[in-house]
């Protein structure tokens, strides 16, 4: 499993990132520890979380995922040198003033994330969502301060389109400020429109790292959702129904064919397609048990033949009608 250069950050990561959104949501702290240990033991090193994970769970306030990761690191301090930590700021934490990318909020919230994670420096700190009310220069100057103080190593942008990212890069260049070196778009075999094209071209041209989220389309690409009756199989079921169209069916059929040829699961093939995609550094994928971590390792080690890639490309072509 070959490590990959994460843009211009100077960081090397394995070709798959562990999604921490499930920590404190679908799995408890003990199970999360087990998954994290298995992930690192399989040779992976990058873990993605956010200050807002998992605010959508009744009774949660956000920060639960960071807290679990911090507790895991505290239980085995040597792990800190083995892992790269991504976290984010900017999502709405549902309290006055606790959202966006203002300098004051970034400077305040980084301290909370560092405390929850129990670390001295965040490896990549992401702007979770664009903030139309805050100029790019203000946000980037706040990050400049955090980088200078050693609290953040590099910065990234999540959910930014090509225009927003391009403008942020221009401001950074013109003002001599730190620039976003890593991008986190929604991207998978089904959801291709927002990254393929202008944004992907920009990331390749600027040599930015790209880590994709919803890499398995909320589980749809695992193949376990084949009809509306299957939506009760997990907490994410209500996010999957939008994929039940002709294009979704074509993609599942192509995954089934490639899976059969490679003796792999549909999820492993879908992740291998992303790993091989030009412009993608590593997909983010979650796991809720050790067997799923083993599957992630198989995906990261799977080299798809040109025939498989062509079949998947054709089935997922966004030019094809979905109706």
HULINHU-V353792 format. One record per residue. N is the residue number from 1. RES is the residue in one letter. D_CENTER is the distance of its C-alpha to the mean C-alpha in whole Angstrom. Layout:
n & res & d_center
N & RES & D_CENTER
N & RES & D_CENTER
//
This chain:
n & res & d_center
1 & X & 19
2 & X & 19
3 & X & 17
4 & X & 15
5 & X & 16
6 & X & 13
7 & X & 15
8 & X & 18
9 & X & 17
10 & X & 19
11 & X & 16
12 & X & 16
13 & X & 13
14 & X & 13
15 & X & 12
16 & X & 9
17 & X & 7
18 & X & 8
19 & X & 6
20 & X & 9
21 & X & 9
22 & X & 12
23 & X & 14
24 & X & 17
25 & X & 17
26 & X & 17
27 & X & 18
28 & X & 20
29 & X & 20
30 & X & 23
31 & X & 20
32 & X & 17
33 & X & 19
34 & X & 20
35 & X & 17
36 & X & 16
37 & X & 19
38 & X & 19
39 & X & 15
40 & X & 17
41 & X & 20
42 & X & 19
43 & X & 18
44 & X & 14
45 & X & 14
46 & X & 10
47 & X & 9
48 & X & 6
49 & X & 8
50 & X & 10
51 & X & 14
52 & X & 14
53 & X & 13
54 & X & 15
55 & X & 17
56 & X & 18
57 & X & 19
58 & X & 23
59 & X & 24
60 & X & 21
61 & X & 21
62 & X & 17
63 & X & 17
64 & X & 17
65 & X & 14
66 & X & 15
67 & X & 18
68 & X & 18
69 & X & 16
70 & X & 19
71 & X & 21
72 & X & 20
73 & X & 20
74 & X & 24
75 & X & 25
76 & X & 24
77 & X & 24
78 & X & 24
79 & X & 21
80 & X & 20
81 & X & 21
82 & X & 19
83 & X & 15
84 & X & 13
85 & X & 12
86 & X & 9
87 & X & 10
88 & X & 11
89 & X & 14
90 & X & 15
91 & X & 15
92 & X & 18
93 & X & 19
94 & X & 22
95 & X & 25
96 & X & 27
97 & X & 25
98 & X & 22
99 & X & 20
100 & X & 19
101 & X & 19
102 & X & 23
103 & X & 24
104 & X & 26
105 & X & 23
106 & X & 20
107 & X & 23
108 & X & 24
109 & X & 20
110 & X & 19
111 & X & 22
112 & X & 21
113 & X & 17
114 & X & 19
115 & X & 22
116 & X & 20
117 & X & 18
118 & X & 21
119 & X & 20
120 & X & 22
121 & X & 19
122 & X & 15
123 & X & 14
124 & X & 12
125 & X & 12
126 & X & 11
127 & X & 13
128 & X & 11
129 & X & 13
130 & X & 16
131 & X & 19
132 & X & 23
133 & X & 25
134 & X & 24
135 & X & 25
136 & X & 22
137 & X & 25
138 & X & 25
139 & X & 21
140 & X & 21
141 & X & 25
142 & X & 23
143 & X & 20
144 & X & 23
145 & X & 25
146 & X & 22
147 & X & 22
148 & X & 26
149 & X & 26
150 & X & 24
151 & X & 21
152 & X & 18
153 & X & 18
154 & X & 16
155 & X & 14
156 & X & 11
157 & X & 11
158 & X & 9
159 & X & 11
160 & X & 13
161 & X & 16
162 & X & 18
163 & X & 21
164 & X & 19
165 & X & 17
166 & X & 20
167 & X & 22
168 & X & 20
169 & X & 21
170 & X & 24
171 & X & 25
172 & X & 23
173 & X & 26
174 & X & 29
175 & X & 29
176 & X & 28
177 & X & 25
178 & X & 21
179 & X & 19
180 & X & 15
181 & X & 14
182 & X & 11
183 & X & 9
184 & X & 6
185 & X & 8
186 & X & 8
187 & X & 9
188 & X & 11
189 & X & 15
190 & X & 16
191 & X & 14
192 & X & 15
193 & X & 17
194 & X & 15
195 & X & 14
196 & X & 16
197 & X & 19
198 & X & 20
199 & X & 16
200 & X & 16
201 & X & 19
202 & X & 19
203 & X & 16
204 & X & 18
205 & X & 21
206 & X & 20
207 & X & 18
208 & X & 15
209 & X & 12
210 & X & 9
211 & X & 5
212 & X & 5
213 & X & 4
214 & X & 7
215 & X & 8
216 & X & 11
217 & X & 12
218 & X & 12
219 & X & 14
220 & X & 17
221 & X & 16
222 & X & 17
223 & X & 20
224 & X & 21
225 & X & 22
226 & X & 25
227 & X & 27
228 & X & 27
229 & X & 28
230 & X & 25
231 & X & 23
232 & X & 24
233 & X & 23
234 & X & 20
235 & X & 19
236 & X & 16
237 & X & 19
238 & X & 20
239 & X & 17
240 & X & 18
241 & X & 22
242 & X & 21
243 & X & 20
244 & X & 24
245 & X & 25
246 & X & 27
247 & X & 24
248 & X & 22
249 & X & 25
250 & X & 25
251 & X & 22
252 & X & 22
253 & X & 26
254 & X & 24
255 & X & 22
256 & X & 25
257 & X & 27
258 & X & 24
259 & X & 24
260 & X & 28
261 & X & 28
262 & X & 26
263 & X & 26
264 & X & 23
265 & X & 21
266 & X & 19
267 & X & 16
268 & X & 16
269 & X & 18
270 & X & 15
271 & X & 12
272 & X & 15
273 & X & 16
274 & X & 12
275 & X & 13
276 & X & 16
277 & X & 15
278 & X & 17
279 & X & 15
280 & X & 11
281 & X & 11
282 & X & 8
283 & X & 6
284 & X & 4
285 & X & 7
286 & X & 9
287 & X & 13
288 & X & 16
289 & X & 19
290 & X & 20
291 & X & 20
292 & X & 17
293 & X & 16
294 & X & 19
295 & X & 17
296 & X & 14
297 & X & 17
298 & X & 19
299 & X & 16
300 & X & 15
301 & X & 19
302 & X & 20
303 & X & 21
304 & X & 22
305 & X & 25
306 & X & 26
307 & X & 27
308 & X & 24
309 & X & 22
310 & X & 25
311 & X & 25
312 & X & 22
313 & X & 22
314 & X & 25
315 & X & 24
316 & X & 21
317 & X & 22
318 & X & 22
319 & X & 25
320 & X & 27
321 & X & 28
322 & X & 26
323 & X & 29
//
